[in-house]
Amino acid sequence: MDSMDIEVLRNAVAWLQAGHRVALVTVAQTWGSAPRPVGALLAMADDGRLSGSVSGGCIEDDLGRRVHSDFPERCEIIKYGVTAEEARRFGLPCGGTLQLVVEPLVNADALAPVLAAVERRELVMRQIQLSTGSAIYQHAGRAVRPGLDGDVLIQLFGPRWRLLIIGASQTSLHLARMAQALDYRVYVCDPREEYQQSWERAEVDWLPGMPDDVVRELRPDQRTAIIALTHDPKLDDMALMEALRSDAFYVGALGSKLNNANRRKRLLQLDLTQEQIDRLHGPVGLPIGSRTPPEIALSILAELVALRNGMEFIKGITPPLASPLPLTIT
């Protein structure tokens, strides 16, 4: 399954190939509260089909009427929520203003470079010159932010976020289900046969083998999180050793503060540097007083969301980026 934004692009390509006219709508800028972030996409076909969203629904309805009555021939900028009355009419939060770019797509080839880069698990930047409609593509660094820069719309696209869970416990099951709701592709690894047989698979990718081998074979990148939940040092420690040496944006382990202090001492004996060990999030998750498996899973996902959004207050650990991670790498 693709990320939500890539699914929008694939639908747009399919409609173009079927002979339809298609407009791609991008959230270019927001002020105040906004229902969708900068970079969110909506594809609109001339037969009324939609893919994606830029609001809670009211704006999509208005955009649909605009596009069907007068299909755009060039890039347009539309702003919603300028007045309080308009914000209420379109269901925008109090004080929220949304600026959209409506881009008529010429043909399916216009999106081919993006889809090819995503297949290679690369982050690609698409820059559209609004005055001419021309687009250029290039590999993007992590510091690039989507949005409007003068007459240029900057879009970022990349492959789906991944979560590797080491250990097939009840906490793992709840974590997998919640992560899927947040658009993660979830992998689970547990070589213990009794856990494999008793665990409900929940439509995840099951990876056989020892956890450290699985981590290496997965080739974690900056869109990958790895969390050890087995409570077994023989399984967790070796997997964490490989994970902390990788480019994974998040590496965490379940356990008390004492257990995690002992784990860090063991990792020092595995030729990891102190800097690598300092990347470990343990105890895993935000400190919300969680005790049950669903609560623990919720605390873990809350921490992942916070890190992806560039929050820096988390348990004294500096996130890998000073700004939010791109919405849509290696």
N, C-alpha and C positions, 0 to 999 in steps of 0.2 A: 504494500500500500504506500502511496506517495504522501508527502506532506500536503496540508490543505491548499497551500498556494500553488504547488505543482499540479495538484489535481485540477485546479481552476485553469491553469495553462493548458493542460492536456485536453480538457473539455473544449476550450477555445479552439485549439488546433483541429479537433474532430469536427466541430461545427464549420470551420473554414473549409476543410477538405470536402465537406458535404455540400458546399456551395452557398453557405449562409454568410451574411455580413455580421461581423462581431466587433463589439466595442469592449475594451478593457478599461475598467475604472479602478483607480488607485487612490487610496487615502494618502494625500501628499503632505498635509499639515493639519494639526489640531490645536485648539486653544481650550483651556479649561478641561472639564471632564468630556471624554469621548467614548463611544461604545466600542470602537475598534481602533487598533494602533496604526500609526503611520506605516505604510507599506501593505496594508490589507488590500485584498483584491476582490473584484467582482467582474465576471465575464457576462456579457449580455448579447444574445443572438437576436437577429431580426425577427425570429418567429416567437419571441417571448421567453425563451429558455434562459435561466440564470444559473450561475455557478459561483459560489463564494458569497461574501457579504461585506458591506462597509458600514452597516448600522444594525439596528434592531429590526428593520423591515420597512419602516415608513419611507425612508429615503430611497430604498430599492424600488418601491412602487412609483415614486415620482420620477426617478431616473428612467424606469421602463417606459412611462408615458412620453417622456422627452425623446428618448431614442427611437421609439416606434413612430412618433409623429414627424420627427426630423432627424434622421440618422446623421451623426456628425461626419463631416468630410475631412476634418483636421482636428488636432488636439484642442481640447477646450478645458478651461478651469471653471469649476462650479463650486460655490460656497453655500453651505447650509448653516442655519443657526445664527445669522447675523443679528436678528432681532429676537427679543424674548418671545414674541408671538410665533415666529417661525420655528424657534427651538421647541416650543410646546407642540406645534403642529406636526413636526417630524420626530417627536419623541426623543429629542436630545436631552442629556442631563443639564441641570441648571448651569448656565454660563458656558455650555459647550458649543464650540463652533468647529465645523468640519470643512476642509478644503479638499476637493477631489479633482483629479485629472482624468478626463474621458478621452481615451485614445482609440481611434478606429484602426483596427488591425488590417493591414493590406493583404497578407496571405499567411499561410501556415508556416512558411520558412522564416517569418519574422521571429518566431520563438524557438527555432531549432537550436541556436547556440546555447540557450538557457537549459533546455532539456538534455542536451549532450553533456554539458558540464555537470549537471546533477547526477547523471548516470555514472560519472567518474568521481562522485562524492567531492565535488569542488564547490566553492562559493564563488558565484559569478555576479558581477555588477552590470546592470543594463542601464544605460544613460540615454534618455530620449530628449532630443532638442524640440521643445514644444512648437517653436515657430515653423519648423520644417517637417517635423514628424520622423526625422531620421534617428536611428539608434545605433549605438556602438556598445560592444561587449568587451569585458576584460576581467581577468581574475581579480578578486577583491580581497583586501586585507581585513583583519578583524575590526580595525578602527573605522571603517567606512559605515556611514549611517544612511538609511533610506530617507527620502523626502525631497522637497523642492529646493533647488539651489538656483535662484534667478530664473532663467528660462530653461533650465535642465531638470528633468525628473530623474532621480536616482532610485533604482530598484535593486534589491538584493535577493538572490535566490540560492538555495542550497538543498541538500538532501535532508531527509527526515531525521529528527533527533532520535538517538538510540539509548536504551537503558539495558545494561547487562546486570542481572541479579544472580549472585552466587548463593545458592541455597534455595530449596523448594519447601519453604515453611508456609504457615498460614499468613504470616506477615508478608511473605513474598507474593502470595496470591492477591492480597488486597493491594499491594504496591503495584503489581502488574496491571490490575484492572484500572486503578486510578491513573497510572501513567499512560495507558492507552487512551483514556479520555482526554489527556493533554497532548495527544498526537505523537507520543513516543512509539517507536518500534521496540518491542520488548523481547529480550532474550533471557532464557533461564538455563543455568548450568548447575547440576548436582549429581555427582557420580554415585551417590548412595542409592542403591536400587530400591530400598524400602521407601525412600522419600519420593522417588519417581513414580512408584506405583500408587501411592496414596494422594498425590497432588493433582488437583484439577487443573488442566493445562491452560484454560482461559485464552485460547487462541494466540499463544505466544510461540516464539521460535525456540524450540528445545535444542540446546547444543550439547552433544555428548562429549565425554572426555573429562580429563582433570581440569579444574578451573584455571590454573596458570597457563596450560596449553591453549585453552579456549580464549583467554584474554589476548594472547599473542596472535592467534589466528584471526580474531576479530579486527585487529589493527585499529585500536581506539583512536579517534580523532577528536577535534574540538567540538563535536556535536554528540559526544558519547559520555554517558555517566556509568560508573561501575560501583555497585554496592554489594558488600559481603554481609550475608545474613545467616551463615551456618552455625556460628558459635563454636566452630571447630578450627583451632589454629592450624591444623595440618592442611586444611582446605583454604581457609581465609588468607593466611599469611602469604602463601606462595602466589595466590591470585592478586593480592594487594601489592606485592613486590612488582609484578609485571604491570599492574595498573598505574602505580605511581611513577613508573619510568615512561609511561605513554603520554600521549597528548590529550587524554580524557579531561574534560573540563571539570569533572567532579568525581572524586573517589571517596567512598564512605564505608564505615563498618559499624555494625551493631555492637552494643556492649556498654557497660558502665564506664565511668571515668577511670576507675581503677583498672578494669580490663583493658581499656584503650591505652592507658599509660604503660602497662606491661606489653601490649602489642607493639607500641613504638620502640620499646627496648629490643624486642625480638627483631623488628625490621632493621634496626641499626646493625645487627649482626649479619644481615643479608646483603651487605655492601651497598645499601641505599645511602644517599647523602642526607644530611639533616634538612636541606631544602626540599628534597623529594618527600621526606616523611612529614614535613610541615604542611604538605598539600592534603594530608589525610583528614577527612571530616569524621571525627569520632569523639563522643558518641554521635551517631548519625542523626540528622534531622534537627529541626528547630526545637528549642526547649519549651514545649507547650504542656508539659505534664502528662504526656501520652503514656498509656499503660497497655491498652489492648492492641491486638494486631492492626485493626483499622486505624486507630489513633496514631500508632507508630508510622504506618504507611503515609498517613496524612502529613505528619511532621516532616518526613523525608521529602515528599513532593513539594511541600511549602518551601523548603530550603532550596530545592532545585529551581523553583519558579523565581525565588528571590535572587539567586545567583544569575540566572539568565537575564533578569531585569536590572542587573548592575548594583544590587544592594550591597553595602559595604560594612554593615554593622554586625554581621553574623558571627557570633561566638569568637570574635577576635581574629577570624580568618579573612584575609584579603582575597576577594574574588579574582579570577584570572584576568578579568577585564575591568577597566575603570569606567566603562559605559556598558549599556545593555548589549547582550549578544545579538547578532543579526537575526531578524525574524525568520528568515528563510535562507558542506564544508568538509572539510576534512575533519 
